[in-house]
Amino acid sequence: DETGAYLIDRDPTYFGPVLNYLRHGKLVINKDLAEEGVLEEAEFYNITSLIKLVKDKIRERDSKISQVPVKHVYRVLQCQEEELTQMVSTMSDGWKFEQLVSIGSSYNYGNEDQAEFLCVVSKELHNTPYGTTSEPSEKAK
């Protein structure tokens, strides 16, 4: 304008960490703020030292996420001998066979003894970056 002021039309939310970096020389990002937004601002203003710091912070965050141990859910299913092949072959939604335990024969079917089994299956539940886990589908339930 006539006083020499410039209007820079950028998101003030992501400019805060940039301004604080320029004032104090330290990168401080609110935990609810996406590092990628701060990176975008640092790149817009071409502040190379800040760009490097934010990229390092993003790499550190991503490596922590990838190191989260995978959780397992286990189910024990009871079935008869004639159901076993079909049950194992039709498992879906990430369920996999773990162990088969014979619990003996419990009843007669016609002239034959029918063996019963406990079938142990498991599924991995992957954590998302925000700490929640994926829910099994209705089919898996």
C-alpha positions in Angstrom: 0.0 0.0 0.0 1.0 3.7 0.2 2.9 3.0 3.5 5.0 0.2 2.0 3.2 -2.6 3.8 2.7 -5.9 2.0 -0.2 -8.3 2.3 0.9 -11.9 2.2 -2.2 -14.1 1.9 -1.1 -17.3 3.7 -2.6 -19.5 6.4 -1.8 -17.9 9.8 -2.2 -21.3 11.6 1.0 -22.7 9.8 2.8 -19.3 9.8 2.9 -19.3 13.7 5.7 -21.9 13.9 7.6 -20.2 11.1 7.4 -16.8 12.9 8.5 -18.4 16.2 11.5 -20.0 14.4 12.5 -16.7 12.9 12.2 -15.0 16.4 13.9 -17.7 18.5 15.7 -20.1 16.2 13.8 -23.1 17.5 11.2 -25.2 15.9 8.1 -25.6 18.1 5.0 -27.2 16.5 1.7 -27.7 18.4 0.9 -31.4 18.6 -2.4 -30.8 16.8 -0.7 -29.1 13.8 0.4 -31.1 10.8 4.2 -30.8 10.1 3.5 -30.9 6.4 1.6 -27.6 6.7 4.6 -25.9 8.4 6.9 -27.4 5.7 4.7 -25.9 3.0 5.1 -22.4 4.7 8.9 -22.9 5.2 9.2 -23.8 1.5 7.0 -20.8 0.5 9.3 -18.4 2.3 12.4 -20.4 1.3 13.8 -20.8 4.8 16.2 -23.6 4.1 17.3 -24.2 7.7 13.7 -24.5 8.8 12.8 -26.8 5.8 15.5 -29.2 7.0 14.3 -29.1 10.6 10.7 -29.8 9.6 11.7 -32.6 7.2 13.7 -34.2 10.0 10.8 -34.0 12.3 8.5 -35.6 9.7 11.0 -38.5 9.2 11.3 -38.9 13.0 7.5 -39.0 13.3 7.1 -41.5 10.5 9.8 -43.8 11.8 8.0 -43.9 15.2 4.7 -44.8 13.6 6.3 -47.7 11.6 7.9 -49.1 14.8 4.5 -49.5 16.6 4.2 -53.2 17.4 1.3 -55.0 15.6 -1.4 -56.3 17.9 -3.1 -59.7 17.3 -6.6 -60.8 18.0 -7.1 -64.6 18.6 -10.3 -66.6 18.3 -10.9 -70.2 19.2 -13.6 -71.9 17.1 -15.1 -75.3 17.9 -15.9 -77.5 15.0 -16.5 -81.1 13.9 -14.2 -83.1 11.7 -16.4 -82.7 8.5 -16.5 -78.9 8.9 -12.7 -78.4 9.3 -11.7 -78.1 5.7 -14.5 -75.8 4.7 -13.9 -73.5 7.7 -10.1 -73.2 7.1 -10.5 -72.6 3.4 -13.2 -69.9 3.8 -11.4 -67.8 6.3 -11.3 -64.2 5.1 -10.7 -60.6 6.2 -7.1 -61.2 7.3 -7.9 -64.2 9.6 -5.3 -66.9 9.4 -5.0 -70.4 10.8 -2.8 -70.8 13.9 -3.4 -74.1 15.6 -5.7 -77.1 15.6 -6.4 -79.0 18.9 -8.3 -82.2 19.0 -10.7 -82.5 21.9 -11.8 -86.1 21.1 -15.0 -87.5 19.7 -18.1 -86.3 21.3 -20.9 -87.9 19.4 -21.8 -90.5 16.8 -23.0 -89.5 13.4 -24.6 -92.5 11.8 -22.2 -95.3 12.3 -19.1 -93.1 12.7 -17.5 -91.3 15.6 -17.2 -87.6 14.8 -14.1 -85.9 16.2 -14.3 -82.4 17.5 -11.6 -79.8 17.3 -10.7 -76.4 18.6 -9.3 -74.2 15.8 -7.2 -71.2 16.8 -7.2 -68.3 14.3 -5.6 -64.9 14.5 -5.8 -61.5 12.8 -3.4 -58.5 12.9 -4.8 -55.2 14.0 -2.7 -52.4 12.5 -2.5 -49.2 14.4 -3.2 -46.0 12.5 -1.1 -42.9 13.0 -3.6 -41.5 15.5 -3.6 -44.5 17.8 -6.9 -46.2 16.8 -7.1 -49.7 15.5 -8.9 -51.0 12.5 -12.3 -52.6 13.2 -13.1 -56.0 11.8 -15.8 -56.0 9.1 -19.3 -57.4 9.8 -18.3 -60.6 7.8 -15.4 -61.2 10.3 -17.6 -60.6 13.3 
